[in-house]
Amino acid sequence: MPWSKTGADGLTGPTRIWISCWTADWQLTKPIRIMPEKRDEFDMMQPELAHWAAVSSDYRSALIKDPSRLPKYLCGRKLDTKLRRLPDFFYGAGMYIVSQKAADVFRQFDLGYGGCAPVTIFQGDRRAELSETEYSILYFGCCKQAFSAELSNMTAFSRNMYIRQGQKGYNPLEVGDGDCVLSAMALEGPDLWIDASVGSAFFMSERLVAAIKGAGLSGTMCLKSCRVADPT
């Protein structure tokens, strides 16, 4: 069945689902990385690199059930990096980072076994702490398989990309409202999740996004509405 929009607002199904993809606005990626255990060393030793590579892979696959596995300290990417005020939501060190204000909203909803793990961010010199607000790593506790490549506008997605743990899937490029179509499975379970077939993005329920917008936090999240396919 070819992609098409239906309804006055281009949506089908009983409710909206929303997708947030950091690739839609590269300015959301901030020059931050995991801080080496030895602060005086610029690079990590190989065992430390291998450890965080494994954690990163599990993070992208929603397999982090123990938040203590996540990094406790992040820093500017270069020694002379001067971090200015960071937004309430951004992407850095391969993870989604949220302010305390945003974390308070997310914690009000069903995140599966996901959540917001506090993290301390330092300037590139690894001495001065960025202290205008507290930050947390937003991690995912649910993975669904609801994306429909048959019904979605696939010109908005790159195809057959390795997205997590050797699995091929799709990465959003310039996704607009209604470009992404999901099965009714997306309406079940937690309010926050990733999709097994879609990389560089996560999904949220209508009620979670309503709370995010109500708190004035949606401006940097690159939110686009998805259509839900009629199960009949």
C-alpha positions as CSV (number, residue, x, y, z in Angstrom):
1,M,0.0,0.0,0.0
2,P,1.6,3.4,-1.0
3,W,2.1,6.1,1.6
4,S,-0.7,8.6,1.8
5,K,-2.1,11.0,4.3
6,T,-5.7,10.7,5.6
7,G,-7.8,12.9,7.8
8,A,-8.0,16.7,8.1
9,D,-4.7,16.8,10.1
10,G,-2.9,14.0,8.2
11,L,-3.3,11.5,11.0
12,T,-5.2,8.3,11.5
13,G,-5.9,6.3,14.6
14,P,-7.4,7.2,18.0
15,T,-4.5,9.3,19.2
16,R,-1.2,10.8,18.2
17,I,2.2,9.3,18.8
18,W,5.2,11.6,18.6
19,I,8.7,10.9,17.4
20,S,11.8,12.9,18.5
21,C,14.9,12.5,16.3
22,W,18.1,14.4,17.1
23,T,19.2,14.1,13.4
24,A,16.5,16.6,12.5
25,D,18.5,19.4,14.0
26,W,22.3,18.9,14.4
27,Q,22.5,21.9,16.6
28,L,21.0,19.8,19.3
29,T,24.2,17.8,19.4
30,K,26.5,19.4,22.0
31,P,30.3,18.9,22.2
32,I,30.2,16.6,25.2
33,R,31.8,13.2,25.9
34,I,32.2,10.8,28.8
35,M,34.9,12.0,31.1
36,P,37.9,9.7,31.4
37,E,38.4,8.1,34.7
38,K,41.9,9.7,34.9
39,R,41.0,13.4,34.5
40,D,44.5,14.4,33.6
41,E,44.5,12.0,30.6
42,F,42.9,13.3,27.4
43,D,42.0,9.9,26.1
44,M,40.6,6.8,27.8
45,M,42.6,3.6,28.1
46,Q,41.4,0.7,25.9
47,P,39.6,-1.2,28.7
48,E,37.6,2.0,29.5
49,L,36.8,2.6,25.9
50,A,35.6,-1.0,25.5
51,H,33.4,-0.7,28.6
52,W,31.7,2.5,27.5
53,A,31.2,1.1,24.0
54,A,29.3,-1.8,25.5
55,V,27.2,0.5,27.6
56,S,26.5,2.7,24.6
57,S,25.3,-0.3,22.6
58,D,23.0,-1.4,25.4
59,Y,21.7,2.2,25.8
60,R,20.7,2.4,22.1
61,S,18.9,-1.0,22.5
62,A,17.0,0.0,25.7
63,L,18.9,-2.7,27.7
64,I,20.0,-0.5,30.6
65,K,18.0,-1.7,33.5
66,D,20.5,-0.6,36.2
67,P,21.2,3.2,35.9
68,S,24.4,2.8,37.8
69,R,25.9,1.5,34.6
70,L,25.5,4.9,33.0
71,P,28.3,7.5,33.2
72,K,28.3,9.7,36.3
73,Y,30.5,12.4,34.7
74,L,30.5,14.1,31.3
75,C,32.8,16.9,30.1
76,G,33.5,19.2,27.2
77,R,34.8,17.3,24.2
78,K,38.1,19.2,24.1
79,L,40.3,20.5,27.0
80,D,39.5,24.1,25.9
81,T,35.8,23.5,25.3
82,K,33.8,26.2,27.0
83,L,30.2,25.1,27.5
84,R,27.6,27.8,27.6
85,R,24.2,27.4,29.0
86,L,22.8,24.1,27.7
87,P,19.1,23.6,26.7
88,D,16.6,21.5,28.6
89,F,17.0,18.7,26.1
90,F,20.0,17.8,23.9
91,Y,22.1,15.0,22.5
92,G,25.7,14.4,23.6
93,A,28.1,11.6,24.4
94,G,25.8,9.3,22.4
95,M,22.9,9.9,24.9
96,Y,19.9,12.1,25.5
97,I,20.5,14.6,28.3
98,V,17.7,16.5,30.1
99,S,17.6,19.3,32.6
100,Q,16.1,18.9,36.1
101,K,12.9,20.6,34.8
102,A,12.5,18.1,32.0
103,A,13.4,15.1,34.2
104,D,10.7,16.1,36.6
105,V,8.1,15.9,33.8
106,F,9.4,12.6,32.4
107,R,9.3,11.0,35.9
108,Q,5.6,11.6,36.2
109,F,4.9,9.0,33.4
110,D,5.3,5.3,32.7
111,L,8.9,4.9,31.4
112,G,9.0,1.1,31.7
113,Y,12.3,0.3,33.4
114,G,13.8,3.5,32.0
115,G,14.2,6.8,33.8
116,C,16.5,9.8,34.3
117,A,19.9,9.1,35.9
118,P,21.6,12.2,37.4
119,V,24.9,13.2,35.7
120,T,27.5,15.9,36.5
121,I,28.8,17.9,33.5
122,F,32.2,19.6,33.6
123,Q,33.8,22.1,31.3
124,G,36.5,20.8,29.0
125,D,39.2,21.4,31.6
126,R,37.5,18.8,33.8
127,R,37.8,21.1,36.8
128,A,35.0,23.6,36.6
129,E,31.5,22.1,36.9
130,L,28.6,23.4,34.8
131,S,26.4,24.4,37.6
132,E,23.4,26.5,36.3
133,T,21.2,23.5,36.6
134,E,21.2,19.8,37.3
135,Y,21.2,17.3,34.4
136,S,20.2,13.7,33.9
137,I,20.7,11.0,31.2
138,L,17.3,10.0,29.8
139,Y,17.4,6.3,29.3
140,F,14.9,3.9,27.8
141,G,13.1,1.0,29.4
142,C,10.9,-0.2,26.5
143,C,11.5,-1.3,23.0
144,K,8.5,-1.8,20.6
145,Q,8.4,-3.0,17.0
146,A,5.6,-0.8,15.7
147,F,7.2,1.0,12.7
148,S,5.6,0.3,9.4
149,A,8.0,0.8,6.4
150,E,5.1,-0.2,4.1
151,L,2.9,2.7,5.2
152,S,5.5,5.4,6.1
153,N,6.9,8.0,3.8
154,M,10.2,6.3,3.2
155,T,11.7,9.2,1.4
156,A,12.1,10.6,5.0
157,F,14.1,7.6,6.1
158,S,17.5,6.2,5.2
159,R,17.2,2.4,4.6
160,N,18.9,-0.7,5.8
161,M,21.2,1.1,8.2
162,Y,22.9,-0.7,11.1
163,I,21.2,1.0,14.0
164,R,21.8,-1.2,17.1
165,Q,23.6,-4.5,17.9
166,G,24.1,-5.5,14.3
167,Q,20.4,-5.1,13.4
168,K,19.4,-3.3,10.2
169,G,16.7,-0.7,10.3
170,Y,15.9,2.9,9.3
171,N,17.2,6.2,10.4
172,P,15.0,9.3,10.1
173,L,16.3,12.1,7.9
174,E,13.9,15.0,7.4
175,V,10.8,13.5,9.0
176,G,7.7,15.7,8.9
177,D,4.3,15.4,10.6
178,G,2.6,12.2,9.4
179,D,5.7,10.7,7.6
180,C,6.1,8.0,10.2
181,V,3.3,5.4,10.5
182,L,3.1,3.0,13.4
183,S,1.0,0.0,14.1
184,A,-1.6,0.0,16.9
185,M,1.1,-1.7,19.1
186,A,2.5,1.7,19.6
187,L,-0.6,2.6,21.8
188,E,0.2,-0.1,24.3
189,G,2.7,0.0,27.2
190,P,4.9,2.8,28.5
191,D,4.7,6.4,27.4
192,L,8.4,6.5,26.3
193,W,10.1,3.9,24.1
194,I,12.4,3.2,21.2
195,D,11.5,1.2,18.1
196,A,13.5,-1.9,17.2
197,S,13.5,-0.7,13.5
198,V,14.2,3.0,13.9
199,G,17.6,4.5,15.0
200,S,18.5,8.0,16.2
201,A,15.0,8.6,17.6
202,F,12.5,7.7,20.3
203,F,8.8,7.8,20.6
204,M,6.3,9.3,23.2
205,S,2.7,9.1,23.9
206,E,0.3,12.0,23.4
207,R,-0.2,12.6,27.1
208,L,3.6,12.8,27.8
209,V,4.1,15.2,24.9
210,A,1.1,17.3,26.2
211,A,2.9,17.6,29.6
212,I,6.2,18.5,27.9
213,K,4.6,21.2,25.8
214,G,2.7,22.5,28.9
215,A,6.0,22.9,30.7
216,G,7.5,24.8,27.7
217,L,10.1,22.1,27.0
218,S,9.2,21.1,23.4
219,G,11.2,23.8,21.6
220,T,14.4,21.7,21.3
221,M,13.0,18.2,21.0
222,C,12.2,18.2,17.2
223,L,8.8,16.6,17.8
224,K,6.9,15.3,14.8
225,S,3.5,13.6,15.0
226,C,3.2,10.0,13.8
227,R,0.1,8.3,12.3
228,V,-1.3,5.2,13.8
229,A,-2.5,2.7,11.3
230,D,-6.1,1.6,11.7
231,P,-5.9,-2.0,13.0
232,T,-8.9,-3.0,10.9
